Every structure is written in C-alpha cells, then in structure tokens.
C-alpha cells in the first residue's frame, strides 16, 4: 500500500517513521509543511495522484493551546481546513484528534459518543476537523488521544527533566487528571488499524491505560530520570495561572478500540519507562 504521512517531523510522525521500518511491505511518503502544504487542495491532489497514494495518516496539527486562542484562524486552517482537504482525495484516512473536544468537566472516562463541548480554540478547531473529515470521508478512522509525549520534539517529560535539574523546587498542578500517552504506543495503534484484516472506520479513543495528575506524572518522571535534588510541590490550576483553561478531567474510555481491534494497551508507567530508556540511551 502507498501511504502518505503528514506532520512527519512531529512527535507522532517521527514515531510512525520508526515503526514503519517494521512494516516495509508498504511504501511511505513522509512529509511536513516544507514538502507538502496540506491546506492547499491542488497541491495535495497532485501529490496523491502522482504517487498513487492509497492511505493518508494525518499527524499534522496546530497543537499550541495558548497560541490557538490568539490566532484561531490559523489553527482552523491547519486543524480543520486541512482535514477536509485530505479527506477529499478519495482514499482512506487515519486522523488524530484530541481530548480537548470535551469540556473537561466530566468525572468518568469519556466515550466516543459522549457530547462534545470544546472550551478552547484548539478544541473547537480539532472538532471542526473531525466533522469536515467525516463529511467527505465517512470511511475515515479518527483516533482521539491525550497527554502525548515522545523521545522526539519538545514535551512535558523533557521539560520536567530539564526543570528538575535546574531548580530546587517545582510547582506542578495536581487537580488536572488524565492519561500520559507515549507517542510510540499511539503509532502502534495506527499500525494496528492499518494491519487489521477488515477496515473499521469510525471515531476511537486511544491513550495508554491508567490515570494520574500532572503532579503524579512528574514524580515518576523524576524518579526514572534520577532527579533527586528538586522538590515537587502540588499546586492548584488557579495558582499556575494558565492563559487558556485546561481540562480538569480528560480521561478517555478506550473500550471501543480494545474490543474492535482485540488489543491490550500498555499502562502509562510502562510507556514512560520505555520512553525514558530510549532517552537515557
């Protein structure tokens, strides 16, 4: 199969590149904005036609939550317009979405058919992307995820390691609950969808298993990284003074994905250990 991967320089795109080496029966085109502007319908159509693309994995997204509030038009272009363009090519699409489509006020894990209520520009534009994609490509697979980190790029794990080495004390919020997700495990989920004997379109949730707060997550990061000189102090979200509100509870119910594809999903601590092992090596 000829596969186009967009956003290939990001955390998830890089992890897909790593895993693709184990699935060499397919041919891949790894692109980012320098190689292909996915908001340009003519350019995308020409690329898909010239390379006989049969599947698009869309890892591209505008993910800066605070900047999206200041420039929702650009976030909409990348998160929604591009999704519609990619979905209009007459090929299958795997698209990555987010927990931010929900309000964050829930107290039980969100299911795929729960009411969406995005409270940020990022969440609104990502949900608009879901709608536009499904309108033109009902056979698409959408994977909503959360709290993504990787050995690639900048992310919470790397930031906490750096700050832990630089500071004697660090305040981290404890009233936001979710599931850290190793991008390598999300990449594996993408290949699980691809390699399934039957194409199973729809919206699915995928994160690692388990739940924690950012505070709990940081404690484990420091333990695995050998950071011992920094005291981590739990603080409330209001003490951090976010520019843009963050979900207080963003745990996703993964039952549908596990049942549909008959898989077990690693716990977030297992994913973090594997990520830390790669970082340390």
C-alpha positions in Angstrom: 0.0 0.0 0.0 1.2 3.5 -0.8 0.9 5.6 2.4 1.3 9.4 2.9 2.2 10.5 6.4 1.7 14.2 7.1 3.2 16.1 10.0 6.1 13.6 10.0 8.5 15.9 11.8 6.4 16.0 14.9 6.4 13.6 17.9 3.9 11.2 16.5 5.1 11.5 12.9 8.6 10.6 14.0 7.3 7.6 15.9 5.4 6.4 12.8 8.6 6.7 10.8 10.4 4.5 13.4 7.6 1.9 13.3 7.3 1.9 9.5 10.7 0.1 9.4 8.9 -2.9 10.8 6.2 -2.7 8.1 8.2 -2.4 5.0 5.7 -4.1 2.8 4.2 -0.7 2.4 5.7 2.3 0.6 5.8 5.6 2.6 5.9 9.3 1.8 6.9 11.2 4.9 6.0 14.9 4.6 5.8 18.0 6.6 4.9 21.6 5.7 8.1 22.1 3.7 7.3 19.1 1.4 3.5 19.5 1.2 1.1 22.2 2.3 -1.9 20.1 3.3 -4.2 23.2 3.3 -3.5 23.5 -0.5 -6.1 21.4 -2.1 -4.5 21.4 -5.6 -1.1 20.5 -4.2 -2.5 17.6 -2.2 -4.5 16.3 -5.1 -1.4 16.4 -7.3 0.7 14.7 -4.7 -1.8 11.9 -4.1 -2.3 11.3 -7.8 1.3 11.4 -8.8 2.3 8.9 -6.0 -0.8 6.7 -6.2 -1.5 7.2 -2.5 -4.0 4.8 -1.0 -3.9 5.8 2.6 -3.2 9.1 4.4 -2.1 9.2 8.1 -2.6 12.8 9.2 -0.2 13.5 12.1 -0.2 17.3 11.4 -1.9 19.6 13.8 -1.8 23.1 15.3 -1.3 22.0 19.0 -0.2 25.1 20.8 -3.3 25.7 23.0 -2.4 29.2 24.1 -1.4 30.5 20.6 -4.6 29.0 19.1 -6.6 31.3 21.3 -4.7 34.3 19.9 -4.8 33.0 16.3 -7.8 30.7 15.9 -7.9 31.4 12.1 -4.5 29.7 11.6 -5.5 26.9 14.0 -8.7 26.4 12.0 -6.8 26.3 8.7 -4.4 23.5 9.9 -6.7 21.5 12.2 -10.0 21.8 10.1 -9.4 23.0 6.6 -6.6 20.5 6.0 -8.6 17.7 7.4 -11.3 18.4 4.8 -8.7 18.6 2.0 -7.1 15.3 3.0 -10.5 13.6 3.3 -11.5 14.8 -0.2 -8.8 12.7 -2.0 -10.9 9.5 -2.4 -8.6 7.5 -0.2 -8.7 6.2 3.3 -7.6 8.5 6.1 -6.4 8.0 9.7 -6.7 11.3 11.5 -5.5 12.2 15.0 -7.8 14.2 17.3 -7.8 15.2 21.0 -9.5 15.0 24.4 -9.9 18.8 24.1 -13.2 18.2 22.1 -14.8 17.6 25.5 -15.4 20.1 28.3 -13.1 18.6 30.8 -15.8 18.7 33.5 -16.6 15.0 33.3 -16.0 12.7 36.2 -16.0 9.4 34.3 -14.0 8.4 31.2 -15.4 10.0 28.0 -16.8 7.6 25.4 -16.7 8.3 21.7 -20.5 9.1 21.6 -20.5 11.5 24.5 -21.5 15.1 23.9 -18.6 17.2 22.8 -18.2 20.7 24.3 -14.8 22.2 23.5 -13.9 25.2 25.5 -10.8 26.3 23.7 -9.9 27.4 20.2 -7.7 24.3 19.9 -10.6 22.0 20.9 -13.1 23.8 18.6 -10.8 23.6 15.6 -9.9 20.0 16.2 -13.6 19.1 16.5 -14.4 21.0 13.3 -11.6 19.0 11.7 -13.4 15.8 12.7 -16.7 17.0 11.3 -15.2 18.1 8.0 -13.2 14.9 7.5 -16.2 12.6 8.2 -18.4 14.8 5.9 -16.3 14.0 2.9 -14.7 10.7 4.0 -17.1 8.6 6.1 -14.7 5.7 5.9 -12.1 7.6 7.9 -10.6 6.5 11.2 -10.3 9.2 13.9 -8.2 8.5 16.9 -8.6 10.9 19.8 -5.7 10.9 22.2 -4.3 13.0 25.1 -1.2 14.0 27.0 1.2 12.9 24.3 4.9 12.7 24.8 7.9 11.1 23.0 11.6 10.9 22.7 11.2 13.3 19.8 10.4 17.1 20.0 9.6 19.2 23.0 7.1 17.8 25.5 6.2 17.6 29.2 8.5 14.8 30.0 11.6 16.5 28.7 10.6 19.8 30.2 10.1 18.3 33.7 13.5 16.6 33.4 15.2 19.8 32.5 13.4 21.9 35.2 14.1 19.2 37.7 17.8 19.5 37.1 17.7 23.3 37.0 15.6 24.1 40.1 15.4 23.1 43.7 11.6 23.3 43.8 8.9 23.0 41.2 5.1 23.5 41.5 3.0 21.2 39.3 -0.8 21.1 39.1 -2.5 18.2 40.9 -6.1 19.0 40.0 -5.9 18.0 36.3 -6.4 14.3 35.7 -5.7 12.4 32.6 -3.5 9.7 31.0 0.0 10.3 29.7 0.4 8.7 26.3 3.6 7.5 24.8 3.5 8.5 21.1 5.2 5.2 20.2 2.2 3.4 21.5 -0.2 5.6 19.6 1.9 4.9 16.4 1.5 1.2 17.2 -2.3 1.7 17.4 -2.2 3.3 14.0 -0.5 0.3 12.5 -3.0 -1.9 14.3 -5.7 -0.2 12.3 -3.7 -0.5 9.1 -3.0 -4.2 9.5 -6.5 -5.2 10.6 -7.9 -7.7 8.1 -11.1 -5.6 7.9 -11.1 -1.8 7.6 -13.1 -0.5 10.6 -13.9 3.2 10.1 -15.2 5.4 13.0 -14.1 7.5 15.9 -12.0 5.8 18.6 -10.2 6.8 21.8 -6.6 5.8 22.4 -4.4 6.7 25.3 -2.3 4.5 27.5 -4.0 2.8 30.4 -4.4 4.3 33.9 -4.8 7.8 35.2 -2.8 10.4 37.1 -2.3 14.1 37.7 0.5 16.2 36.2 2.0 16.2 39.7 1.9 12.4 39.9 3.3 12.2 36.4 6.2 14.5 37.3 7.1 12.5 40.4 7.5 9.3 38.3 9.4 11.2 35.6 11.9 12.4 38.1 12.3 9.0 39.7 13.0 7.3 36.4 15.4 10.2 35.3 17.3 10.1 38.6 16.3 13.6 39.5 16.8 13.8 43.3 17.6 17.5 44.0 14.2 19.1 43.1 11.2 19.1 45.5 8.0 18.8 43.5 5.1 20.7 45.1 1.4 20.0 44.2 -0.4 23.2 43.2 -3.9 24.1 42.0 -4.6 25.1 38.4 -5.5 28.6 39.6 -2.0 29.0 41.1 -0.4 28.3 37.7 -2.5 31.0 36.0 -2.9 29.4 32.6 -3.6 31.7 29.7 -6.1 29.2 28.4 -8.2 26.8 30.6 -7.1 23.2 30.6 -9.5 20.3 31.1 -9.7 19.2 34.7 -10.6 15.6 33.8 -9.7 14.3 30.4 -9.6 10.5 30.8 -10.8 8.7 27.6 -12.6 5.4 27.6 -10.7 3.0 25.3 -13.1 0.1 25.4 -14.3 0.5 21.8 -10.7 0.4 20.4 -9.7 -2.6 22.5 -12.8 -4.6 21.6 -12.8 -3.7 17.9 -9.1 -4.5 17.3 -8.7 -7.1 20.1 -5.7 -5.5 21.7 -4.3 -4.7 25.1 -3.0 -1.2 25.8 0.1 -0.7 27.9 -0.2 1.3 31.2 1.2 4.8 31.1 4.0 3.9 33.5 5.1 1.1 31.2 5.1 3.5 28.3 7.1 6.1 30.3 9.7 3.5 31.3 10.3 2.6 27.7 10.5 6.3 26.7 13.0 7.0 29.4 15.1 4.0 28.4 15.3 5.4 24.9 16.1 8.9 26.2 18.8 7.6 28.5 20.4 5.6 25.7 
